[in-house]
Amino acid sequence: MTINVKVGEAKTHLCDLLAKVEAGEDVVISRGNQPVARLVRMSDRKSVQDAVDAIRASRKSNGRVTTEEILEWRDEGRK
């Protein structure tokens, strides 16, 4: 089963989400309505290199990230 959460909820409930991932569930983290990350058990991947290759392929399709975007992500949810 896949669980969908927003970034703020993922930050608040990370320990709970990791427990669910360890139990075999996938977690998709979204910014707004756009999925940006997926948490899966490491043992479900063939190797760490497979994970790195998947991240690199995903980054190529998304284009470059600006400094302003990085700062906005960093500050998201801060008071």
PyMOL Python script that loads the backbone (N, CA, C, O; Angstrom):
from pymol import cmd

cmd.read_pdbstr("""\
ATOM      1  N   MET A   1       0.835  -1.175   0.000  1.00  0.00           N
ATOM      2  CA  MET A   1       0.000   0.000   0.000  1.00  0.00           C
ATOM      3  C   MET A   1       0.886   1.247   0.000  1.00  0.00           C
ATOM      4  O   MET A   1       1.962   1.249   0.599  1.00  0.00           O
ATOM      5  N   THR A   2       0.435   2.296  -0.667  1.00  0.00           N
ATOM      6  CA  THR A   2       1.190   3.546  -0.725  1.00  0.00           C
ATOM      7  C   THR A   2       0.482   4.605   0.098  1.00  0.00           C
ATOM      8  O   THR A   2      -0.730   4.787  -0.009  1.00  0.00           O
ATOM      9  N   ILE A   3       1.257   5.304   0.924  1.00  0.00           N
ATOM     10  CA  ILE A   3       0.741   6.397   1.746  1.00  0.00           C
ATOM     11  C   ILE A   3       1.212   7.693   1.111  1.00  0.00           C
ATOM     12  O   ILE A   3       2.391   7.825   0.783  1.00  0.00           O
ATOM     13  N   ASN A   4       0.312   8.654   0.931  1.00  0.00           N
ATOM     14  CA  ASN A   4       0.660   9.955   0.371  1.00  0.00           C
ATOM     15  C   ASN A   4       0.585  11.001   1.468  1.00  0.00           C
ATOM     16  O   ASN A   4      -0.426  11.103   2.164  1.00  0.00           O
ATOM     17  N   VAL A   5       1.663  11.792   1.632  1.00  0.00           N
ATOM     18  CA  VAL A   5       1.698  12.843   2.650  1.00  0.00           C
ATOM     19  C   VAL A   5       2.309  14.105   2.055  1.00  0.00           C
ATOM     20  O   VAL A   5       3.069  14.052   1.089  1.00  0.00           O
ATOM     21  N   LYS A   6       1.963  15.230   2.648  1.00  0.00           N
ATOM     22  CA  LYS A   6       2.559  16.513   2.271  1.00  0.00           C
ATOM     23  C   LYS A   6       3.881  16.677   3.024  1.00  0.00           C
ATOM     24  O   LYS A   6       4.116  15.988   4.017  1.00  0.00           O
ATOM     25  N   VAL A   7       4.727  17.566   2.569  1.00  0.00           N
ATOM     26  CA  VAL A   7       6.050  17.767   3.157  1.00  0.00           C
ATOM     27  C   VAL A   7       5.961  18.083   4.649  1.00  0.00           C
ATOM     28  O   VAL A   7       6.689  17.492   5.446  1.00  0.00           O
ATOM     29  N   GLY A   8       5.088  18.998   5.033  1.00  0.00           N
ATOM     30  CA  GLY A   8       4.972  19.381   6.439  1.00  0.00           C
ATOM     31  C   GLY A   8       4.582  18.212   7.325  1.00  0.00           C
ATOM     32  O   GLY A   8       5.120  18.046   8.420  1.00  0.00           O
ATOM     33  N   GLU A   9       3.636  17.394   6.844  1.00  0.00           N
ATOM     34  CA  GLU A   9       3.221  16.215   7.602  1.00  0.00           C
ATOM     35  C   GLU A   9       4.366  15.216   7.713  1.00  0.00           C
ATOM     36  O   GLU A   9       4.550  14.584   8.753  1.00  0.00           O
ATOM     37  N   ALA A  10       5.138  15.077   6.625  1.00  0.00           N
ATOM     38  CA  ALA A  10       6.276  14.148   6.645  1.00  0.00           C
ATOM     39  C   ALA A  10       7.316  14.592   7.665  1.00  0.00           C
ATOM     40  O   ALA A  10       7.900  13.759   8.358  1.00  0.00           O
ATOM     41  N   LYS A  11       7.551  15.905   7.762  1.00  0.00           N
ATOM     42  CA  LYS A  11       8.516  16.417   8.730  1.00  0.00           C
ATOM     43  C   LYS A  11       8.050  16.131  10.158  1.00  0.00           C
ATOM     44  O   LYS A  11       8.839  15.732  11.015  1.00  0.00           O
ATOM     45  N   THR A  12       6.764  16.340  10.392  1.00  0.00           N
ATOM     46  CA  THR A  12       6.207  16.163  11.727  1.00  0.00           C
ATOM     47  C   THR A  12       6.157  14.700  12.156  1.00  0.00           C
ATOM     48  O   THR A  12       6.366  14.387  13.328  1.00  0.00           O
ATOM     49  N   HIS A  13       5.880  13.801  11.202  1.00  0.00           N
ATOM     50  CA  HIS A  13       5.636  12.398  11.521  1.00  0.00           C
ATOM     51  C   HIS A  13       6.675  11.454  10.920  1.00  0.00           C
ATOM     52  O   HIS A  13       6.358  10.311  10.592  1.00  0.00           O
ATOM     53  N   LEU A  14       7.909  11.927  10.776  1.00  0.00           N
ATOM     54  CA  LEU A  14       8.937  11.121  10.118  1.00  0.00           C
ATOM     55  C   LEU A  14       9.141   9.765  10.797  1.00  0.00           C
ATOM     56  O   LEU A  14       9.231   8.748  10.109  1.00  0.00           O
ATOM     57  N   CYS A  15       9.216   9.727  12.109  1.00  0.00           N
ATOM     58  CA  CYS A  15       9.434   8.456  12.817  1.00  0.00           C
ATOM     59  C   CYS A  15       8.312   7.471  12.528  1.00  0.00           C
ATOM     60  O   CYS A  15       8.567   6.290  12.293  1.00  0.00           O
ATOM     61  N   ASP A  16       7.072   7.949  12.543  1.00  0.00           N
ATOM     62  CA  ASP A  16       5.929   7.080  12.250  1.00  0.00           C
ATOM     63  C   ASP A  16       5.978   6.583  10.809  1.00  0.00           C
ATOM     64  O   ASP A  16       5.688   5.417  10.540  1.00  0.00           O
ATOM     65  N   LEU A  17       6.344   7.467   9.886  1.00  0.00           N
ATOM     66  CA  LEU A  17       6.419   7.081   8.477  1.00  0.00           C
ATOM     67  C   LEU A  17       7.518   6.043   8.256  1.00  0.00           C
ATOM     68  O   LEU A  17       7.338   5.099   7.487  1.00  0.00           O
ATOM     69  N   LEU A  18       8.650   6.216   8.928  1.00  0.00           N
ATOM     70  CA  LEU A  18       9.730   5.245   8.795  1.00  0.00           C
ATOM     71  C   LEU A  18       9.316   3.878   9.340  1.00  0.00           C
ATOM     72  O   LEU A  18       9.700   2.846   8.790  1.00  0.00           O
ATOM     73  N   ALA A  19       8.541   3.870  10.409  1.00  0.00           N
ATOM     74  CA  ALA A  19       8.042   2.599  10.948  1.00  0.00           C
ATOM     75  C   ALA A  19       7.136   1.913   9.933  1.00  0.00           C
ATOM     76  O   ALA A  19       7.177   0.691   9.786  1.00  0.00           O
ATOM     77  N   LYS A  20       6.321   2.693   9.236  1.00  0.00           N
ATOM     78  CA  LYS A  20       5.438   2.122   8.217  1.00  0.00           C
ATOM     79  C   LYS A  20       6.244   1.593   7.028  1.00  0.00           C
ATOM     80  O   LYS A  20       5.913   0.556   6.453  1.00  0.00           O
ATOM     81  N   VAL A  21       7.306   2.321   6.669  1.00  0.00           N
ATOM     82  CA  VAL A  21       8.179   1.858   5.580  1.00  0.00           C
ATOM     83  C   VAL A  21       8.844   0.544   5.978  1.00  0.00           C
ATOM     84  O   VAL A  21       8.930  -0.378   5.167  1.00  0.00           O
ATOM     85  N   GLU A  22       9.314   0.453   7.218  1.00  0.00           N
ATOM     86  CA  GLU A  22       9.920  -0.790   7.698  1.00  0.00           C
ATOM     87  C   GLU A  22       8.931  -1.942   7.672  1.00  0.00           C
ATOM     88  O   GLU A  22       9.323  -3.100   7.525  1.00  0.00           O
ATOM     89  N   ALA A  23       7.634  -1.625   7.816  1.00  0.00           N
ATOM     90  CA  ALA A  23       6.592  -2.652   7.788  1.00  0.00           C
ATOM     91  C   ALA A  23       6.208  -3.024   6.359  1.00  0.00           C
ATOM     92  O   ALA A  23       5.367  -3.899   6.148  1.00  0.00           O
ATOM     93  N   GLY A  24       6.829  -2.355   5.367  1.00  0.00           N
ATOM     94  CA  GLY A  24       6.598  -2.737   3.980  1.00  0.00           C
ATOM     95  C   GLY A  24       5.773  -1.778   3.148  1.00  0.00           C
ATOM     96  O   GLY A  24       5.517  -2.044   1.973  1.00  0.00           O
ATOM     97  N   GLU A  25       5.349  -0.664   3.732  1.00  0.00           N
ATOM     98  CA  GLU A  25       4.562   0.300   2.973  1.00  0.00           C
ATOM     99  C   GLU A  25       5.478   1.317   2.295  1.00  0.00           C
ATOM    100  O   GLU A  25       6.577   1.597   2.772  1.00  0.00           O
ATOM    101  N   ASP A  26       5.005   1.863   1.172  1.00  0.00           N
ATOM    102  CA  ASP A  26       5.707   2.943   0.487  1.00  0.00           C
ATOM    103  C   ASP A  26       5.080   4.262   0.918  1.00  0.00           C
ATOM    104  O   ASP A  26       3.877   4.327   1.168  1.00  0.00           O
ATOM    105  N   VAL A  27       5.898   5.321   1.007  1.00  0.00           N
ATOM    106  CA  VAL A  27       5.407   6.645   1.369  1.00  0.00           C
ATOM    107  C   VAL A  27       5.824   7.605   0.258  1.00  0.00           C
ATOM    108  O   VAL A  27       7.003   7.698  -0.083  1.00  0.00           O
ATOM    109  N   VAL A  28       4.843   8.320  -0.305  1.00  0.00           N
ATOM    110  CA  VAL A  28       5.117   9.337  -1.312  1.00  0.00           C
ATOM    111  C   VAL A  28       4.930  10.693  -0.651  1.00  0.00           C
ATOM    112  O   VAL A  28       3.886  10.968  -0.060  1.00  0.00           O
ATOM    113  N   ILE A  29       5.956  11.543  -0.755  1.00  0.00           N
ATOM    114  CA  ILE A  29       5.924  12.880  -0.159  1.00  0.00           C
ATOM    115  C   ILE A  29       5.706  13.891  -1.281  1.00  0.00           C
ATOM    116  O   ILE A  29       6.415  13.892  -2.287  1.00  0.00           O
ATOM    117  N   SER A  30       4.700  14.757  -1.081  1.00  0.00           N
ATOM    118  CA  SER A  30       4.336  15.723  -2.117  1.00  0.00           C
ATOM    119  C   SER A  30       4.493  17.148  -1.620  1.00  0.00           C
ATOM    120  O   SER A  30       4.283  17.447  -0.445  1.00  0.00           O
ATOM    121  N   ARG A  31       4.867  18.014  -2.542  1.00  0.00           N
ATOM    122  CA  ARG A  31       4.878  19.453  -2.296  1.00  0.00           C
ATOM    123  C   ARG A  31       3.689  19.975  -3.099  1.00  0.00           C
ATOM    124  O   ARG A  31       3.715  19.985  -4.330  1.00  0.00           O
ATOM    125  N   GLY A  32       2.647  20.410  -2.388  1.00  0.00           N
ATOM    126  CA  GLY A  32       1.397  20.743  -3.072  1.00  0.00           C
ATOM    127  C   GLY A  32       0.803  19.451  -3.609  1.00  0.00           C
ATOM    128  O   GLY A  32       0.632  18.485  -2.865  1.00  0.00           O
ATOM    129  N   ASN A  33       0.488  19.430  -4.900  1.00  0.00           N
ATOM    130  CA  ASN A  33      -0.031  18.207  -5.521  1.00  0.00           C
ATOM    131  C   ASN A  33       1.039  17.465  -6.304  1.00  0.00           C
ATOM    132  O   ASN A  33       0.744  16.466  -6.959  1.00  0.00           O
ATOM    133  N   GLN A  34       2.274  17.938  -6.245  1.00  0.00           N
ATOM    134  CA  GLN A  34       3.372  17.354  -7.030  1.00  0.00           C
ATOM    135  C   GLN A  34       4.201  16.400  -6.175  1.00  0.00           C
ATOM    136  O   GLN A  34       4.849  16.843  -5.227  1.00  0.00           O
ATOM    137  N   PRO A  35       4.198  15.096  -6.485  1.00  0.00           N
ATOM    138  CA  PRO A  35       5.057  14.168  -5.743  1.00  0.00           C
ATOM    139  C   PRO A  35       6.527  14.510  -5.971  1.00  0.00           C
ATOM    140  O   PRO A  35       6.944  14.755  -7.103  1.00  0.00           O
ATOM    141  N   VAL A  36       7.318  14.528  -4.882  1.00  0.00           N
ATOM    142  CA  VAL A  36       8.733  14.885  -4.997  1.00  0.00           C
ATOM    143  C   VAL A  36       9.672  13.819  -4.457  1.00  0.00           C
ATOM    144  O   VAL A  36      10.858  13.819  -4.785  1.00  0.00           O
ATOM    145  N   ALA A  37       9.160  12.907  -3.631  1.00  0.00           N
ATOM    146  CA  ALA A  37      10.033  11.881  -3.060  1.00  0.00           C
ATOM    147  C   ALA A  37       9.216  10.641  -2.715  1.00  0.00           C
ATOM    148  O   ALA A  37       7.998  10.698  -2.541  1.00  0.00           O
ATOM    149  N   ARG A  38       9.932   9.513  -2.622  1.00  0.00           N
ATOM    150  CA  ARG A  38       9.292   8.258  -2.234  1.00  0.00           C
ATOM    151  C   ARG A  38      10.198   7.536  -1.252  1.00  0.00           C
ATOM    152  O   ARG A  38      11.390   7.360  -1.506  1.00  0.00           O
ATOM    153  N   LEU A  39       9.627   7.117  -0.126  1.00  0.00           N
ATOM    154  CA  LEU A  39      10.369   6.344   0.863  1.00  0.00           C
ATOM    155  C   LEU A  39      10.026   4.871   0.669  1.00  0.00           C
ATOM    156  O   LEU A  39       8.856   4.490   0.673  1.00  0.00           O
ATOM    157  N   VAL A  40      11.059   4.050   0.499  1.00  0.00           N
ATOM    158  CA  VAL A  40      10.876   2.601   0.375  1.00  0.00           C
ATOM    159  C   VAL A  40      11.949   1.915   1.208  1.00  0.00           C
ATOM    160  O   VAL A  40      12.992   2.504   1.496  1.00  0.00           O
ATOM    161  N   ARG A  41      11.693   0.677   1.593  1.00  0.00           N
ATOM    162  CA  ARG A  41      12.690  -0.090   2.347  1.00  0.00           C
ATOM    163  C   ARG A  41      13.943  -0.270   1.498  1.00  0.00           C
ATOM    164  O   ARG A  41      13.853  -0.566   0.307  1.00  0.00           O
ATOM    165  N   MET A  42      15.101  -0.091   2.104  1.00  0.00           N
ATOM    166  CA  MET A  42      16.362  -0.275   1.376  1.00  0.00           C
ATOM    167  C   MET A  42      16.517  -1.714   0.904  1.00  0.00           C
ATOM    168  O   MET A  42      17.085  -1.952  -0.161  1.00  0.00           O
ATOM    169  N   SER A  43      16.028  -2.667   1.669  1.00  0.00           N
ATOM    170  CA  SER A  43      16.177  -4.068   1.265  1.00  0.00           C
ATOM    171  C   SER A  43      15.358  -4.378   0.017  1.00  0.00           C
ATOM    172  O   SER A  43      15.573  -5.402  -0.631  1.00  0.00           O
ATOM    173  N   ASP A  44      14.411  -3.488  -0.324  1.00  0.00           N
ATOM    174  CA  ASP A  44      13.608  -3.683  -1.519  1.00  0.00           C
ATOM    175  C   ASP A  44      14.358  -3.258  -2.785  1.00  0.00           C
ATOM    176  O   ASP A  44      13.928  -3.576  -3.894  1.00  0.00           O
ATOM    177  N   ARG A  45      15.464  -2.549  -2.628  1.00  0.00           N
ATOM    178  CA  ARG A  45      16.282  -2.107  -3.763  1.00  0.00           C
ATOM    179  C   ARG A  45      17.403  -3.114  -3.979  1.00  0.00           C
ATOM    180  O   ARG A  45      17.901  -3.706  -3.021  1.00  0.00           O
ATOM    181  N   LYS A  46      17.802  -3.311  -5.228  1.00  0.00           N
ATOM    182  CA  LYS A  46      18.884  -4.251  -5.517  1.00  0.00           C
ATOM    183  C   LYS A  46      20.182  -3.797  -4.880  1.00  0.00           C
ATOM    184  O   LYS A  46      20.950  -4.611  -4.368  1.00  0.00           O
ATOM    185  N   SER A  47      20.421  -2.508  -4.911  1.00  0.00           N
ATOM    186  CA  SER A  47      21.649  -1.993  -4.310  1.00  0.00           C
ATOM    187  C   SER A  47      21.529  -0.488  -4.127  1.00  0.00           C
ATOM    188  O   SER A  47      20.612   0.143  -4.651  1.00  0.00           O
ATOM    189  N   VAL A  48      22.448   0.065  -3.393  1.00  0.00           N
ATOM    190  CA  VAL A  48      22.474   1.510  -3.217  1.00  0.00           C
ATOM    191  C   VAL A  48      22.719   2.184  -4.561  1.00  0.00           C
ATOM    192  O   VAL A  48      22.190   3.265  -4.818  1.00  0.00           O
ATOM    193  N   GLN A  49      23.508   1.561  -5.407  1.00  0.00           N
ATOM    194  CA  GLN A  49      23.779   2.146  -6.724  1.00  0.00           C
ATOM    195  C   GLN A  49      22.505   2.274  -7.547  1.00  0.00           C
ATOM    196  O   GLN A  49      22.347   3.254  -8.276  1.00  0.00           O
ATOM    197  N   ASP A  50      21.594   1.309  -7.450  1.00  0.00           N
ATOM    198  CA  ASP A  50      20.312   1.404  -8.145  1.00  0.00           C
ATOM    199  C   ASP A  50      19.545   2.640  -7.680  1.00  0.00           C
ATOM    200  O   ASP A  50      18.937   3.343  -8.487  1.00  0.00           O
ATOM    201  N   ALA A  51      19.578   2.899  -6.368  1.00  0.00           N
ATOM    202  CA  ALA A  51      18.894   4.068  -5.822  1.00  0.00           C
ATOM    203  C   ALA A  51      19.531   5.351  -6.350  1.00  0.00           C
ATOM    204  O   ALA A  51      18.827   6.287  -6.728  1.00  0.00           O
ATOM    205  N   VAL A  52      20.847   5.395  -6.376  1.00  0.00           N
ATOM    206  CA  VAL A  52      21.555   6.577  -6.888  1.00  0.00           C
ATOM    207  C   VAL A  52      21.226   6.793  -8.365  1.00  0.00           C
ATOM    208  O   VAL A  52      20.982   7.926  -8.781  1.00  0.00           O
ATOM    209  N   ASP A  53      21.217   5.739  -9.149  1.00  0.00           N
ATOM    210  CA  ASP A  53      20.885   5.848 -10.571  1.00  0.00           C
ATOM    211  C   ASP A  53      19.468   6.365 -10.773  1.00  0.00           C
ATOM    212  O   ASP A  53      19.229   7.178 -11.665  1.00  0.00           O
ATOM    213  N   ALA A  54      18.524   5.903  -9.955  1.00  0.00           N
ATOM    214  CA  ALA A  54      17.132   6.348 -10.052  1.00  0.00           C
ATOM    215  C   ALA A  54      17.020   7.833  -9.726  1.00  0.00           C
ATOM    216  O   ALA A  54      16.280   8.561 -10.386  1.00  0.00           O
ATOM    217  N   ILE A  55      17.755   8.285  -8.707  1.00  0.00           N
ATOM    218  CA  ILE A  55      17.734   9.704  -8.339  1.00  0.00           C
ATOM    219  C   ILE A  55      18.320  10.551  -9.461  1.00  0.00           C
ATOM    220  O   ILE A  55      17.770  11.597  -9.806  1.00  0.00           O
ATOM    221  N   ARG A  56      19.420  10.109 -10.022  1.00  0.00           N
ATOM    222  CA  ARG A  56      20.045  10.869 -11.121  1.00  0.00           C
ATOM    223  C   ARG A  56      19.123  10.957 -12.325  1.00  0.00           C
ATOM    224  O   ARG A  56      19.021  12.015 -12.947  1.00  0.00           O
ATOM    225  N   ALA A  57      18.448   9.863 -12.666  1.00  0.00           N
ATOM    226  CA  ALA A  57      17.522   9.862 -13.800  1.00  0.00           C
ATOM    227  C   ALA A  57      16.361  10.811 -13.538  1.00  0.00           C
ATOM    228  O   ALA A  57      15.931  11.540 -14.433  1.00  0.00           O
ATOM    229  N   SER A  58      15.861  10.799 -12.320  1.00  0.00           N
ATOM    230  CA  SER A  58      14.757  11.689 -11.956  1.00  0.00           C
ATOM    231  C   SER A  58      15.183  13.150 -12.035  1.00  0.00           C
ATOM    232  O   SER A  58      14.433  13.986 -12.541  1.00  0.00           O
ATOM    233  N   ARG A  59      16.377  13.467 -11.541  1.00  0.00           N
ATOM    234  CA  ARG A  59      16.865  14.844 -11.572  1.00  0.00           C
ATOM    235  C   ARG A  59      17.037  15.344 -13.002  1.00  0.00           C
ATOM    236  O   ARG A  59      16.760  16.509 -13.285  1.00  0.00           O
ATOM    237  N   LYS A  60      17.492  14.474 -13.909  1.00  0.00           N
ATOM    238  CA  LYS A  60      17.670  14.893 -15.302  1.00  0.00           C
ATOM    239  C   LYS A  60      16.345  15.309 -15.914  1.00  0.00           C
ATOM    240  O   LYS A  60      16.294  16.270 -16.681  1.00  0.00           O
ATOM    241  N   SER A  61      15.275  14.600 -15.588  1.00  0.00           N
ATOM    242  CA  SER A  61      13.975  14.901 -16.180  1.00  0.00           C
ATOM    243  C   SER A  61      13.329  16.141 -15.562  1.00  0.00           C
ATOM    244  O   SER A  61      12.441  16.732 -16.175  1.00  0.00           O
ATOM    245  N   ASN A  62      13.754  16.549 -14.360  1.00  0.00           N
ATOM    246  CA  ASN A  62      13.156  17.695 -13.680  1.00  0.00           C
ATOM    247  C   ASN A  62      13.850  19.019 -13.973  1.00  0.00           C
ATOM    248  O   ASN A  62      13.296  20.076 -13.672  1.00  0.00           O
ATOM    249  N   GLY A  63      15.015  18.991 -14.534  1.00  0.00           N
ATOM    250  CA  GLY A  63      15.723  20.229 -14.827  1.00  0.00           C
ATOM    251  C   GLY A  63      16.495  20.761 -13.632  1.00  0.00           C
ATOM    252  O   GLY A  63      16.537  20.137 -12.572  1.00  0.00           O
ATOM    253  N   ARG A  64      17.104  21.925 -13.820  1.00  0.00           N
ATOM    254  CA  ARG A  64      17.939  22.500 -12.771  1.00  0.00           C
ATOM    255  C   ARG A  64      17.081  23.153 -11.701  1.00  0.00           C
ATOM    256  O   ARG A  64      15.984  23.639 -11.975  1.00  0.00           O
ATOM    257  N   VAL A  65      17.596  23.158 -10.481  1.00  0.00           N
ATOM    258  CA  VAL A  65      16.927  23.787  -9.351  1.00  0.00           C
ATOM    259  C   VAL A  65      17.637  25.103  -9.059  1.00  0.00           C
ATOM    260  O   VAL A  65      18.866  25.164  -9.019  1.00  0.00           O
ATOM    261  N   THR A  66      16.847  26.154  -8.855  1.00  0.00           N
ATOM    262  CA  THR A  66      17.442  27.461  -8.570  1.00  0.00           C
ATOM    263  C   THR A  66      17.746  27.593  -7.081  1.00  0.00           C
ATOM    264  O   THR A  66      17.206  26.862  -6.251  1.00  0.00           O
ATOM    265  N   THR A  67      18.613  28.534  -6.768  1.00  0.00           N
ATOM    266  CA  THR A  67      18.946  28.818  -5.377  1.00  0.00           C
ATOM    267  C   THR A  67      17.698  29.248  -4.612  1.00  0.00           C
ATOM    268  O   THR A  67      17.517  28.879  -3.451  1.00  0.00           O
ATOM    269  N   GLU A  68      16.838  30.030  -5.264  1.00  0.00           N
ATOM    270  CA  GLU A  68      15.618  30.490  -4.620  1.00  0.00           C
ATOM    271  C   GLU A  68      14.716  29.308  -4.243  1.00  0.00           C
ATOM    272  O   GLU A  68      14.115  29.313  -3.169  1.00  0.00           O
ATOM    273  N   GLU A  69      14.617  28.297  -5.115  1.00  0.00           N
ATOM    274  CA  GLU A  69      13.813  27.115  -4.812  1.00  0.00           C
ATOM    275  C   GLU A  69      14.380  26.362  -3.609  1.00  0.00           C
ATOM    276  O   GLU A  69      13.632  25.921  -2.736  1.00  0.00           O
ATOM    277  N   ILE A  70      15.698  26.218  -3.571  1.00  0.00           N
ATOM    278  CA  ILE A  70      16.330  25.511  -2.453  1.00  0.00           C
ATOM    279  C   ILE A  70      16.063  26.245  -1.145  1.00  0.00           C
ATOM    280  O   ILE A  70      15.732  25.615  -0.140  1.00  0.00           O
ATOM    281  N   LEU A  71      16.203  27.572  -1.145  1.00  0.00           N
ATOM    282  CA  LEU A  71      15.951  28.352   0.060  1.00  0.00           C
ATOM    283  C   LEU A  71      14.482  28.267   0.473  1.00  0.00           C
ATOM    284  O   LEU A  71      14.174  28.193   1.662  1.00  0.00           O
ATOM    285  N   GLU A  72      13.583  28.277  -0.497  1.00  0.00           N
ATOM    286  CA  GLU A  72      12.153  28.152  -0.204  1.00  0.00           C
ATOM    287  C   GLU A  72      11.852  26.790   0.429  1.00  0.00           C
ATOM    288  O   GLU A  72      11.085  26.714   1.388  1.00  0.00           O
ATOM    289  N   TRP A  73      12.446  25.721  -0.095  1.00  0.00           N
ATOM    290  CA  TRP A  73      12.235  24.375   0.469  1.00  0.00           C
ATOM    291  C   TRP A  73      12.797  24.310   1.883  1.00  0.00           C
ATOM    292  O   TRP A  73      12.183  23.735   2.782  1.00  0.00           O
ATOM    293  N   ARG A  74      13.976  24.908   2.070  1.00  0.00           N
ATOM    294  CA  ARG A  74      14.593  24.892   3.387  1.00  0.00           C
ATOM    295  C   ARG A  74      13.710  25.577   4.416  1.00  0.00           C
ATOM    296  O   ARG A  74      13.586  25.107   5.546  1.00  0.00           O
ATOM    297  N   ASP A  75      13.101  26.683   4.026  1.00  0.00           N
ATOM    298  CA  ASP A  75      12.332  27.496   4.958  1.00  0.00           C
ATOM    299  C   ASP A  75      10.875  27.065   5.069  1.00  0.00           C
ATOM    300  O   ASP A  75      10.143  27.595   5.905  1.00  0.00           O
ATOM    301  N   GLU A  76      10.441  26.121   4.249  1.00  0.00           N
ATOM    302  CA  GLU A  76       9.035  25.693   4.275  1.00  0.00           C
ATOM    303  C   GLU A  76       8.678  25.130   5.653  1.00  0.00           C
ATOM    304  O   GLU A  76       9.373  24.263   6.183  1.00  0.00           O
ATOM    305  N   GLY A  77       7.596  25.633   6.210  1.00  0.00           N
ATOM    306  CA  GLY A  77       7.139  25.149   7.511  1.00  0.00           C
ATOM    307  C   GLY A  77       7.768  25.837   8.697  1.00  0.00           C
ATOM    308  O   GLY A  77       7.366  25.587   9.833  1.00  0.00           O
ATOM    309  N   ARG A  78       8.744  26.697   8.469  1.00  0.00           N
ATOM    310  CA  ARG A  78       9.366  27.431   9.588  1.00  0.00           C
ATOM    311  C   ARG A  78       8.459  28.582  10.007  1.00  0.00           C
ATOM    312  O   ARG A  78       7.710  29.131   9.200  1.00  0.00           O
ATOM    313  N   LYS A  79       8.544  28.927  11.272  1.00  0.00           N
ATOM    314  CA  LYS A  79       7.726  30.037  11.777  1.00  0.00           C
ATOM    315  C   LYS A  79       8.412  31.349  11.566  1.00  0.00           C
ATOM    316  O   LYS A  79       7.871  32.393  11.930  1.00  0.00           O
TER     317      LYS A  79
END
""", "prot")
cmd.dss("prot")
cmd.show_as("cartoon", "prot")
cmd.util.cbc("prot")
cmd.orient("prot")
